[in-house]
Amino acid sequence: MTPFEPGSAADTLLPLVYGNVPMADWGADGNDDGEPWSSFAHARHLYDSGETEEAVDIWLGVASREGIESRQVLQAWYFLRQVGHQPPPNVAKLALGVVAEVPMDDVHDLLAAYGDGSARYLNHAGGASVVEPGGLVGAEEAITDWLAVGQVLANGIGPWDQPALPVLAPGHLRVMVLTPSGPHFGQGQYDALSGDTRVQAFLGAASVLLQLIAG
């Protein structure tokens, strides 16, 4: 993906979108930041000490916890997959987040939304908008609808199992569903990929949310 302007708001938020921040960078080392940060810190120390099974138990606890951010759940599953622990079939493809990366000349706009009702819009010029749960009238309904369309997309394709996402070339589109088993996505030339009816539905649902954010 073509990077945003270094140091811009979009550039700062981009690494936090996909739920795949490296373990060493997710949360502070201290245990005084509340949950689930203290659990992540504890699990990281256990893992670094070779106590992987104990770390797995903590990550599983985070992944199953009610009322926390979807990105926290995605991070827990990301760490679990890294140590070979795959989600059970009944949750493996659950759509916890959706991301659309749409070409704008030689860069991209990015819109992401999550099951907790939050959203992030990263503009190609480097600006960013953050929507917290309940913070924008109509957003939660739009996000629910987009996630439902994303669930259909995830059900029809397999997860990406490589350490890093592939580069998104200028003029290319990427549509992605974030799940416990990893990101499910398609990417390619905009004209070719947007002709798929599932992708059309995905982008249509995303545009409803974007209109609300853009006002």
C-alpha positions in Angstrom: 0.0 0.0 0.0 1.2 3.5 -0.8 2.0 5.1 2.6 0.3 8.2 3.9 2.3 11.3 4.5 4.8 10.4 7.2 3.8 11.8 10.6 0.2 12.5 9.5 -2.8 11.4 11.5 -3.6 8.7 8.8 0.0 7.4 8.9 -0.2 7.1 12.7 -3.5 5.2 12.8 -2.8 2.9 9.8 -0.8 0.3 11.8 -3.7 0.0 14.3 -6.4 -0.8 11.7 -5.9 -4.5 11.0 -5.5 -6.0 14.4 -2.0 -7.3 13.6 0.3 -5.1 15.7 3.4 -7.0 16.8 3.3 -8.4 20.3 6.1 -6.2 21.5 4.3 -3.1 20.4 0.8 -3.8 21.7 0.4 -2.0 25.0 2.8 -0.8 27.7 4.9 -3.0 29.9 3.2 -1.9 33.1 0.2 -3.6 34.5 -1.5 -0.3 35.6 -3.3 0.5 32.4 -6.4 -1.4 33.1 -7.9 -4.3 31.1 -7.3 -5.8 28.7 -3.9 -4.0 28.6 -2.7 -5.6 31.8 -3.6 -9.0 30.5 -1.7 -8.4 27.2 1.3 -7.2 29.2 1.2 -10.3 31.5 0.8 -12.7 28.5 3.8 -11.1 26.7 6.0 -11.5 29.8 4.9 -15.1 30.1 5.6 -15.7 26.4 9.0 -14.1 26.5 9.8 -16.4 29.5 8.9 -19.5 27.5 5.6 -20.0 29.3 3.6 -20.2 26.1 0.7 -22.3 27.4 0.1 -19.8 30.2 0.2 -16.9 27.7 -2.3 -18.8 25.5 -4.7 -19.1 28.4 -4.6 -15.3 28.9 -5.1 -14.5 25.2 -8.0 -16.9 25.0 -9.5 -15.1 28.0 -9.2 -11.8 26.2 -10.6 -13.2 23.0 -13.7 -14.4 24.7 -14.3 -11.4 26.9 -17.5 -9.4 26.5 -17.6 -5.7 26.1 -14.1 -4.9 24.8 -12.9 -3.4 21.6 -13.1 -5.6 18.5 -9.5 -4.7 17.8 -8.5 -6.1 21.1 -10.1 -9.4 20.3 -8.5 -9.4 16.9 -5.1 -8.8 18.5 -5.6 -11.7 20.9 -6.4 -14.0 18.0 -3.4 -12.7 16.1 -1.1 -13.6 18.9 -2.8 -17.0 19.3 -2.4 -17.8 15.6 1.3 -16.9 15.9 1.8 -19.7 18.4 -0.2 -22.2 16.4 -3.5 -21.9 18.2 -6.3 -21.6 15.7 -9.9 -20.5 16.5 -12.7 -23.1 16.7 -14.9 -23.4 13.6 -17.8 -21.6 15.2 -15.9 -18.3 15.6 -13.1 -18.7 12.9 -14.9 -16.7 10.2 -16.8 -14.3 12.4 -16.7 -10.8 10.9 -15.2 -8.5 13.6 -14.1 -5.8 11.3 -14.4 -4.6 7.7 -11.9 -2.5 5.7 -12.2 -0.9 2.2 -9.1 0.6 0.6 -10.1 2.6 -2.5 -7.6 4.1 -5.0 -7.4 7.9 -5.2 -4.9 8.6 -8.0 -1.7 7.0 -6.8 -2.7 6.8 -3.1 -5.7 5.3 -1.2 -8.6 6.3 1.1 -9.2 3.7 3.8 -12.4 3.1 5.7 -12.5 0.6 8.6 -15.4 -0.4 10.9 -15.6 -2.8 13.8 -18.2 -4.9 15.6 -18.0 -2.7 18.7 -19.5 0.2 16.6 -16.3 2.1 16.1 -14.9 3.3 12.7 -11.7 4.9 11.3 -11.5 6.9 8.1 -8.0 7.6 6.8 -8.0 10.1 4.0 -5.4 9.9 1.2 -4.3 13.4 2.0 -3.3 12.3 5.5 -6.2 13.4 7.6 -8.2 11.0 9.8 -11.6 10.7 11.4 -12.3 8.4 14.4 -15.8 7.3 15.3 -16.3 5.8 18.7 -19.3 3.6 19.6 -22.4 5.8 19.9 -20.5 8.9 18.7 -22.2 9.4 15.3 -25.9 9.2 14.7 -26.7 6.3 12.3 -23.2 4.9 12.3 -23.8 1.8 14.3 -26.6 0.7 12.0 -24.5 1.4 9.0 -21.6 -0.6 10.5 -23.9 -3.5 11.3 -25.1 -3.6 7.7 -21.5 -3.4 6.4 -20.4 -6.2 8.7 -23.3 -8.4 7.5 -22.2 -7.9 3.9 -18.6 -8.6 5.0 -19.7 -11.8 6.6 -21.0 -13.1 3.2 -17.7 -12.2 1.7 -15.7 -13.9 4.4 -17.8 -17.1 4.1 -16.8 -17.4 0.5 -13.0 -17.1 0.7 -10.2 -18.3 2.9 -8.0 -16.4 5.4 -4.7 -14.9 4.6 -2.0 -16.8 6.5 1.2 -14.9 5.7 3.0 -12.6 8.2 2.3 -9.4 6.3 -0.3 -8.1 3.9 0.7 -7.8 0.3 1.5 -4.4 -1.1 -1.5 -2.5 -2.5 -0.4 -1.0 -5.8 -1.6 2.4 -7.1 -5.0 2.0 -8.8 -5.8 -1.2 -7.0 -8.7 -1.8 -4.7 -8.7 -4.0 -1.5 -11.8 -5.2 0.3 -11.1 -7.0 3.6 -13.0 -8.8 6.4 -11.1 -9.1 9.8 -11.9 -12.4 11.6 -10.3 -14.5 14.4 -8.8 -16.8 11.7 -7.1 -13.8 10.0 -8.0 -11.3 7.3 -10.2 -12.5 4.4 -9.7 -10.2 1.4 -9.5 -9.6 -2.3 -7.4 -7.0 -4.1 -6.7 -6.0 -7.7 -7.3 -3.5 -10.3 -10.3 -1.4 -9.3 -12.3 -1.9 -12.6 -11.8 -5.6 -12.5 -12.5 -6.2 -8.8 -15.4 -3.8 -8.5 -17.3 -5.8 -11.1 -17.9 -8.6 -8.6 -21.4 -8.4 -7.2 -20.1 -9.2 -3.7 -17.6 -6.5 -3.9 -20.2 -4.1 -5.2 -22.4 -4.8 -2.2 -19.4 -4.4 0.1 -18.5 -1.0 -1.3 -22.1 0.1 -1.3 -22.4 -0.6 2.4 -19.1 1.1 3.1 -20.2 4.2 1.2 -23.3 4.6 3.5 -21.0 4.8 6.5 -18.5 7.1 4.7 -21.3 9.6 3.8 -22.2 9.8 7.5 -18.6 10.4 8.5 -17.9 12.9 5.8 -21.2 14.7 6.7 
